[in-house]
């Protein structure tokens, strides 16, 4: 299974459970159509090779922080007395 097919399957499964896994394409394709296709199948971002360490860091920080914040908020909602639990 390639990246496009894997992304489509991950997104299909997410509709069943309500989760969202950040998916970033790492590709040697630098044509604009490649970027559009990655985003169209449900990938969140796109990084063309060769990329720098700073570019990788920026993309990972962007998507891992979003995922970590969502996970933390979800976990806090399960703890009685937490601010997230009182939001309910």
N, CA, C and O atoms as CSV, one atom per row, in Angstrom:
chain,resi,resn,atom,element,x,y,z
A,1,UNK,N,N,0.854,-1.170,0.000
A,1,UNK,CA,C,0.000,0.000,0.000
A,1,UNK,C,C,0.904,1.237,0.000
A,1,UNK,O,O,1.845,1.329,0.788
A,2,UNK,N,N,0.613,2.164,-0.873
A,2,UNK,CA,C,1.387,3.399,-0.951
A,2,UNK,C,C,0.857,4.453,0.012
A,2,UNK,O,O,-0.128,4.240,0.719
A,3,UNK,N,N,1.530,5.582,0.020
A,3,UNK,CA,C,1.163,6.663,0.931
A,3,UNK,C,C,-0.240,7.206,0.718
A,3,UNK,O,O,-0.940,7.517,1.682
A,4,UNK,N,N,-0.654,7.322,-0.536
A,4,UNK,CA,C,-1.997,7.831,-0.810
A,4,UNK,C,C,-3.048,6.864,-0.290
A,4,UNK,O,O,-4.005,7.263,0.372
A,5,UNK,N,N,-2.857,5.591,-0.596
A,5,UNK,CA,C,-3.820,4.578,-0.156
A,5,UNK,C,C,-3.847,4.473,1.368
A,5,UNK,O,O,-4.912,4.343,1.971
A,6,UNK,N,N,-2.663,4.530,1.983
A,6,UNK,CA,C,-2.590,4.453,3.447
A,6,UNK,C,C,-3.308,5.637,4.089
A,6,UNK,O,O,-4.026,5.471,5.076
A,7,UNK,N,N,-3.118,6.818,3.536
A,7,UNK,CA,C,-3.785,8.008,4.071
A,7,UNK,C,C,-5.296,7.886,3.956
A,7,UNK,O,O,-6.022,8.194,4.901
A,8,UNK,N,N,-5.763,7.442,2.816
A,8,UNK,CA,C,-7.215,7.270,2.620
A,8,UNK,C,C,-7.768,6.289,3.639
A,8,UNK,O,O,-8.833,6.523,4.209
A,9,UNK,N,N,-7.058,5.194,3.874
A,9,UNK,CA,C,-7.527,4.191,4.839
A,9,UNK,C,C,-7.489,4.736,6.272
A,9,UNK,O,O,-8.417,4.500,7.045
A,10,UNK,N,N,-6.442,5.448,6.625
A,10,UNK,CA,C,-6.366,6.046,7.966
A,10,UNK,C,C,-7.517,7.016,8.169
A,10,UNK,O,O,-8.171,6.992,9.212
A,11,UNK,N,N,-7.769,7.866,7.187
A,11,UNK,CA,C,-8.864,8.842,7.319
A,11,UNK,C,C,-10.226,8.131,7.396
A,11,UNK,O,O,-11.115,8.585,8.116
A,12,UNK,N,N,-10.390,7.036,6.670
A,12,UNK,CA,C,-11.639,6.272,6.731
A,12,UNK,C,C,-11.843,5.732,8.139
A,12,UNK,O,O,-12.941,5.815,8.689
A,13,UNK,N,N,-10.798,5.187,8.713
A,13,UNK,CA,C,-10.900,4.626,10.072
A,13,UNK,C,C,-11.138,5.726,11.107
A,13,UNK,O,O,-11.818,5.506,12.109
A,14,UNK,N,N,-10.588,6.880,10.865
A,14,UNK,CA,C,-10.786,7.987,11.796
A,14,UNK,C,C,-12.243,8.428,11.865
A,14,UNK,O,O,-12.705,8.887,12.909
A,15,UNK,N,N,-12.957,8.295,10.774
A,15,UNK,CA,C,-14.377,8.675,10.805
A,15,UNK,C,C,-15.160,7.779,11.752
A,15,UNK,O,O,-16.209,8.176,12.261
A,16,UNK,N,N,-14.659,6.580,11.990
A,16,UNK,CA,C,-15.325,5.644,12.893
A,16,UNK,C,C,-15.032,5.943,14.358
A,16,UNK,O,O,-15.872,5.695,15.223
A,17,UNK,N,N,-13.844,6.476,14.641
A,17,UNK,CA,C,-13.454,6.684,16.036
A,17,UNK,C,C,-13.339,8.153,16.431
A,17,UNK,O,O,-13.254,8.460,17.620
A,18,UNK,N,N,-13.335,9.058,15.471
A,18,UNK,CA,C,-13.284,10.484,15.778
A,18,UNK,C,C,-11.892,11.035,16.056
A,18,UNK,O,O,-11.768,12.213,16.391
A,19,UNK,N,N,-10.855,10.240,15.930
A,19,UNK,CA,C,-9.485,10.712,16.137
A,19,UNK,C,C,-8.944,11.335,14.863
A,19,UNK,O,O,-9.513,11.171,13.784
A,20,UNK,N,N,-7.836,12.054,15.003
A,20,UNK,CA,C,-7.149,12.601,13.832
A,20,UNK,C,C,-5.652,12.426,14.022
A,20,UNK,O,O,-5.076,12.937,14.983
A,21,UNK,N,N,-5.031,11.710,13.112
A,21,UNK,CA,C,-3.588,11.484,13.126
A,21,UNK,C,C,-2.949,12.419,12.106
A,21,UNK,O,O,-3.283,12.351,10.923
A,22,UNK,N,N,-2.037,13.290,12.534
A,22,UNK,CA,C,-1.373,14.152,11.556
A,22,UNK,C,C,-0.544,13.313,10.581
A,22,UNK,O,O,0.225,12.442,10.989
A,23,UNK,N,N,-0.715,13.591,9.294
A,23,UNK,CA,C,0.038,12.896,8.251
A,23,UNK,C,C,0.744,13.946,7.403
A,23,UNK,O,O,0.118,14.844,6.840
A,24,UNK,N,N,2.068,13.810,7.327
A,24,UNK,CA,C,2.887,14.732,6.532
A,24,UNK,C,C,3.557,13.936,5.424
A,24,UNK,O,O,4.254,12.957,5.688
A,25,UNK,N,N,3.344,14.356,4.191
A,25,UNK,CA,C,3.977,13.704,3.046
A,25,UNK,C,C,5.443,14.115,2.983
A,25,UNK,O,O,5.772,15.299,3.061
A,26,UNK,N,N,6.311,13.130,2.841
A,26,UNK,CA,C,7.727,13.373,2.562
A,26,UNK,C,C,7.966,12.804,1.179
A,26,UNK,O,O,7.952,11.587,0.995
A,27,UNK,N,N,8.181,13.663,0.218
A,27,UNK,CA,C,8.216,13.202,-1.159
A,27,UNK,C,C,9.307,13.881,-1.970
A,27,UNK,O,O,9.716,15.002,-1.668
A,28,UNK,N,N,9.765,13.201,-2.984
A,28,UNK,CA,C,10.736,13.777,-3.907
A,28,UNK,C,C,10.029,14.580,-4.994
A,28,UNK,O,O,10.679,15.281,-5.770
A,29,UNK,N,N,8.715,14.484,-5.054
A,29,UNK,CA,C,7.942,15.200,-6.060
A,29,UNK,C,C,7.789,16.664,-5.648
A,29,UNK,O,O,7.239,16.966,-4.588
A,30,UNK,N,N,8.273,17.556,-6.485
A,30,UNK,CA,C,8.183,18.980,-6.159
A,30,UNK,C,C,7.174,19.708,-7.044
A,30,UNK,O,O,7.041,20.929,-6.960
A,31,UNK,N,N,6.473,18.974,-7.881
A,31,UNK,CA,C,5.484,19.624,-8.738
A,31,UNK,C,C,4.266,19.999,-7.906
A,31,UNK,O,O,3.899,19.282,-6.975
A,32,UNK,N,N,3.646,21.111,-8.239
A,32,UNK,CA,C,2.499,21.598,-7.474
A,32,UNK,C,C,1.358,20.592,-7.463
A,32,UNK,O,O,0.631,20.491,-6.474
A,33,UNK,N,N,1.193,19.851,-8.544
A,33,UNK,CA,C,0.129,18.854,-8.590
A,33,UNK,C,C,0.336,17.778,-7.519
A,33,UNK,O,O,-0.635,17.267,-6.960
A,34,UNK,N,N,1.585,17.433,-7.233
A,34,UNK,CA,C,1.886,16.451,-6.195
A,34,UNK,C,C,1.438,16.937,-4.833
A,34,UNK,O,O,0.873,16.173,-4.051
A,35,UNK,N,N,1.683,18.189,-4.549
A,35,UNK,CA,C,1.244,18.789,-3.273
A,35,UNK,C,C,-0.273,18.775,-3.176
A,35,UNK,O,O,-0.832,18.395,-2.147
A,36,UNK,N,N,-0.930,19.187,-4.240
A,36,UNK,CA,C,-2.409,19.209,-4.244
A,36,UNK,C,C,-2.971,17.812,-4.033
A,36,UNK,O,O,-3.947,17.632,-3.304
A,37,UNK,N,N,-2.356,16.826,-4.668
A,37,UNK,CA,C,-2.851,15.454,-4.540
A,37,UNK,C,C,-2.684,14.943,-3.106
A,37,UNK,O,O,-3.581,14.296,-2.566
A,38,UNK,N,N,-1.545,15.233,-2.499
A,38,UNK,CA,C,-1.322,14.824,-1.103
A,38,UNK,C,C,-2.385,15.421,-0.185
A,38,UNK,O,O,-2.952,14.723,0.655
A,39,UNK,N,N,-2.644,16.692,-0.348
A,39,UNK,CA,C,-3.646,17.357,0.492
A,39,UNK,C,C,-5.050,16.865,0.169
A,39,UNK,O,O,-5.892,16.768,1.062
A,40,UNK,N,N,-5.310,16.555,-1.091
A,40,UNK,CA,C,-6.643,16.095,-1.503
A,40,UNK,C,C,-7.013,14.744,-0.900
A,40,UNK,O,O,-8.186,14.495,-0.621
A,41,UNK,N,N,-6.026,13.864,-0.693
A,41,UNK,CA,C,-6.345,12.556,-0.123
A,41,UNK,C,C,-6.419,12.594,1.393
A,41,UNK,O,O,-6.763,11.594,2.023
A,42,UNK,N,N,-6.096,13.748,1.992
A,42,UNK,CA,C,-6.253,13.881,3.433
A,42,UNK,C,C,-4.984,14.079,4.230
A,42,UNK,O,O,-5.024,14.118,5.460
A,43,UNK,N,N,-3.854,14.205,3.548
A,43,UNK,CA,C,-2.629,14.497,4.279
A,43,UNK,C,C,-2.722,15.927,4.798
A,43,UNK,O,O,-3.361,16.780,4.183
A,44,UNK,N,N,-2.084,16.178,5.926
A,44,UNK,CA,C,-2.169,17.495,6.550
A,44,UNK,C,C,-1.130,18.475,6.036
A,44,UNK,O,O,-1.351,19.686,6.040
A,45,UNK,N,N,-0.011,17.955,5.598
A,45,UNK,CA,C,1.074,18.837,5.170
A,45,UNK,C,C,1.952,18.088,4.184
A,45,UNK,O,O,1.731,16.911,3.900
A,46,UNK,N,N,2.951,18.790,3.667
A,46,UNK,CA,C,3.764,18.283,2.563
A,46,UNK,C,C,5.168,18.833,2.726
A,46,UNK,O,O,5.346,20.031,2.942
A,47,UNK,N,N,6.158,17.974,2.627
A,47,UNK,CA,C,7.545,18.411,2.687
A,47,UNK,C,C,8.298,17.709,1.559
A,47,UNK,O,O,8.380,16.482,1.513
A,48,UNK,N,N,8.846,18.516,0.652
A,48,UNK,CA,C,9.553,17.958,-0.507
A,48,UNK,C,C,11.024,17.745,-0.180
A,48,UNK,O,O,11.654,18.553,0.502
A,49,UNK,N,N,11.551,16.633,-0.685
A,49,UNK,CA,C,12.977,16.335,-0.540
A,49,UNK,C,C,13.750,17.092,-1.606
A,49,UNK,O,O,13.218,17.285,-2.700
A,50,UNK,N,N,14.941,17.517,-1.356
A,50,UNK,CA,C,15.614,17.475,-0.069
A,50,UNK,C,C,15.085,18.594,0.823
A,50,UNK,O,O,14.789,19.690,0.347
A,51,UNK,N,N,14.970,18.315,2.104
A,51,UNK,CA,C,14.516,19.326,3.050
A,51,UNK,C,C,15.597,19.522,4.107
A,51,UNK,O,O,16.450,18.659,4.314
A,52,UNK,N,N,15.544,20.658,4.761
A,52,UNK,CA,C,16.524,20.963,5.793
A,52,UNK,C,C,16.011,20.494,7.150
A,52,UNK,O,O,14.827,20.209,7.324
A,53,UNK,N,N,16.916,20.424,8.085
A,53,UNK,CA,C,16.537,20.073,9.451
A,53,UNK,C,C,15.557,21.100,10.010
A,53,UNK,O,O,14.619,20.740,10.721
A,54,UNK,N,N,15.766,22.360,9.697
A,54,UNK,CA,C,14.845,23.406,10.172
A,54,UNK,C,C,13.445,23.228,9.586
A,54,UNK,O,O,12.451,23.419,10.287
A,55,UNK,N,N,13.360,22.865,8.306
A,55,UNK,CA,C,12.049,22.629,7.694
A,55,UNK,C,C,11.345,21.452,8.368
A,55,UNK,O,O,10.150,21.519,8.659
A,56,UNK,N,N,12.086,20.380,8.612
A,56,UNK,CA,C,11.506,19.207,9.279
A,56,UNK,C,C,11.059,19.574,10.691
A,56,UNK,O,O,9.966,19.198,11.114
A,57,UNK,N,N,11.882,20.292,11.404
A,57,UNK,CA,C,11.547,20.707,12.766
A,57,UNK,C,C,10.268,21.554,12.776
A,57,UNK,O,O,9.399,21.362,13.627
A,58,UNK,N,N,10.159,22.475,11.842
A,58,UNK,CA,C,8.986,23.348,11.769
A,58,UNK,C,C,7.715,22.539,11.538
A,58,UNK,O,O,6.705,22.754,12.209
A,59,UNK,N,N,7.766,21.613,10.590
A,59,UNK,CA,C,6.581,20.797,10.283
A,59,UNK,C,C,6.217,19.899,11.466
A,59,UNK,O,O,5.047,19.806,11.837
A,60,UNK,N,N,7.205,19.246,12.054
A,60,UNK,CA,C,6.924,18.362,13.185
A,60,UNK,C,C,6.391,19.137,14.381
A,60,UNK,O,O,5.454,18.693,15.045
A,61,UNK,N,N,6.984,20.292,14.656
A,61,UNK,CA,C,6.511,21.110,15.769
A,61,UNK,C,C,5.069,21.538,15.546
A,61,UNK,O,O,4.249,21.494,16.463
A,62,UNK,N,N,4.774,21.944,14.339
A,62,UNK,CA,C,3.407,22.376,14.007
A,62,UNK,C,C,2.402,21.260,14.268
A,62,UNK,O,O,1.397,21.484,14.942
A,63,UNK,N,N,2.655,20.074,13.749
A,63,UNK,CA,C,1.661,19.003,13.826
A,63,UNK,C,C,1.711,18.227,15.128
A,63,UNK,O,O,0.670,17.777,15.608
A,64,UNK,N,N,2.871,18.059,15.709
A,64,UNK,CA,C,2.937,17.328,16.978
A,64,UNK,C,C,2.383,18.161,18.123
A,64,UNK,O,O,1.783,17.606,19.043
A,65,UNK,N,N,2.566,19.465,18.094
A,65,UNK,CA,C,1.981,20.316,19.119
A,65,UNK,C,C,0.467,20.297,19.052
A,65,UNK,O,O,-0.191,20.250,20.091
A,66,UNK,N,N,-0.098,20.331,17.864
A,66,UNK,CA,C,-1.549,20.277,17.699
A,66,UNK,C,C,-2.081,18.959,18.249
A,66,UNK,O,O,-3.065,18.947,18.990
A,67,UNK,N,N,-1.438,17.853,17.892
A,67,UNK,CA,C,-1.885,16.542,18.354
A,67,UNK,C,C,-1.716,16.411,19.861
A,67,UNK,O,O,-2.585,15.853,20.531
A,68,UNK,N,N,-0.620,16.912,20.399
A,68,UNK,CA,C,-0.376,16.809,21.837
A,68,UNK,C,C,-1.386,17.630,22.618
A,68,UNK,O,O,-1.866,17.187,23.661
A,69,UNK,N,N,-1.715,18.819,22.133
A,69,UNK,CA,C,-2.699,19.648,22.826
A,69,UNK,C,C,-4.068,18.982,22.844
A,69,UNK,O,O,-4.754,19.003,23.866
A,70,UNK,N,N,-4.468,18.396,21.731
A,70,UNK,CA,C,-5.763,17.713,21.670
A,70,UNK,C,C,-5.771,16.511,22.602
A,70,UNK,O,O,-6.750,16.289,23.314
A,71,UNK,N,N,-4.703,15.740,22.608
A,71,UNK,CA,C,-4.637,14.564,23.477
A,71,UNK,C,C,-4.654,14.972,24.938
A,71,UNK,O,O,-5.328,14.335,25.748
A,72,UNK,N,N,-3.925,16.022,25.292
A,72,UNK,CA,C,-3.886,16.477,26.677
A,72,UNK,C,C,-5.265,16.940,27.118
A,72,UNK,O,O,-5.700,16.616,28.223
A,73,UNK,N,N,-5.948,17.683,26.282
A,73,UNK,CA,C,-7.285,18.176,26.634
A,73,UNK,C,C,-8.237,16.998,26.823
A,73,UNK,O,O,-9.047,16.998,27.751
A,74,UNK,N,N,-8.145,15.994,25.949
A,74,UNK,CA,C,-9.000,14.815,26.060
A,74,UNK,C,C,-8.699,14.064,27.352
A,74,UNK,O,O,-9.621,13.626,28.040
A,75,UNK,N,N,-7.440,13.912,27.685
A,75,UNK,CA,C,-7.066,13.218,28.914
A,75,UNK,C,C,-7.537,13.986,30.143
A,75,UNK,O,O,-8.018,13.387,31.105
A,76,UNK,N,N,-7.400,15.316,30.113
A,76,UNK,CA,C,-7.832,16.123,31.247
A,76,UNK,C,C,-9.334,16.044,31.454
A,76,UNK,O,O,-9.814,16.147,32.583
A,77,UNK,N,N,-10.076,15.863,30.374
A,77,UNK,CA,C,-11.529,15.810,30.511
A,77,UNK,C,C,-11.965,14.570,31.291
A,77,UNK,O,O,-13.106,14.493,31.748
A,78,UNK,N,N,-11.066,13.606,31.442
A,78,UNK,CA,C,-11.383,12.393,32.194
A,78,UNK,C,C,-11.043,12.525,33.673
A,78,UNK,O,O,-11.408,11.664,34.473
A,79,UNK,N,N,-10.339,13.610,34.046
A,79,UNK,CA,C,-9.902,13.801,35.425
A,79,UNK,C,C,-10.862,14.748,36.137
A,79,UNK,O,O,-11.010,15.907,35.752
A,80,UNK,N,N,-11.515,14.231,37.188
A,80,UNK,CA,C,-12.465,15.063,37.954
A,80,UNK,C,C,-11.746,16.266,38.538
A,80,UNK,O,O,-10.633,16.149,39.050
A,81,UNK,N,N,-12.387,17.416,38.458
A,81,UNK,CA,C,-11.815,18.631,39.030
A,81,UNK,C,C,-10.873,19.385,38.115
A,81,UNK,O,O,-10.438,20.485,38.458
A,82,UNK,N,N,-10.545,18.827,36.961
A,82,UNK,CA,C,-9.659,19.537,36.041
A,82,UNK,C,C,-10.462,20.599,35.291
A,82,UNK,O,O,-11.680,20.468,35.168
A,83,UNK,N,N,-9.812,21.639,34.791
A,83,UNK,CA,C,-10.534,22.668,34.034
A,83,UNK,C,C,-11.277,22.084,32.826
A,83,UNK,O,O,-12.387,22.517,32.516
A,84,UNK,N,N,-10.683,21.120,32.154
A,84,UNK,CA,C,-11.339,20.515,30.982
A,84,UNK,C,C,-12.579,19.738,31.396
A,84,UNK,O,O,-13.570,19.722,30.666
A,85,UNK,N,N,-12.537,19.096,32.554
A,85,UNK,CA,C,-13.691,18.325,33.014
A,85,UNK,C,C,-14.846,19.248,33.363
A,85,UNK,O,O,-16.010,18.901,33.160
A,86,UNK,N,N,-14.524,20.430,33.892
A,86,UNK,CA,C,-15.591,21.366,34.262
A,86,UNK,C,C,-16.207,22.043,33.049
A,86,UNK,O,O,-17.266,22.659,33.161
A,87,UNK,N,N,-15.561,21.940,31.884
A,87,UNK,CA,C,-16.103,22.508,30.643
A,87,UNK,C,C,-17.323,21.747,30.169
A,87,UNK,O,O,-18.123,22.272,29.395
A,88,UNK,N,N,-17.473,20.516,30.625
A,88,UNK,CA,C,-18.542,19.644,30.114
A,88,UNK,C,C,-19.882,20.025,30.626
A,88,UNK,O,O,-20.878,19.387,30.285
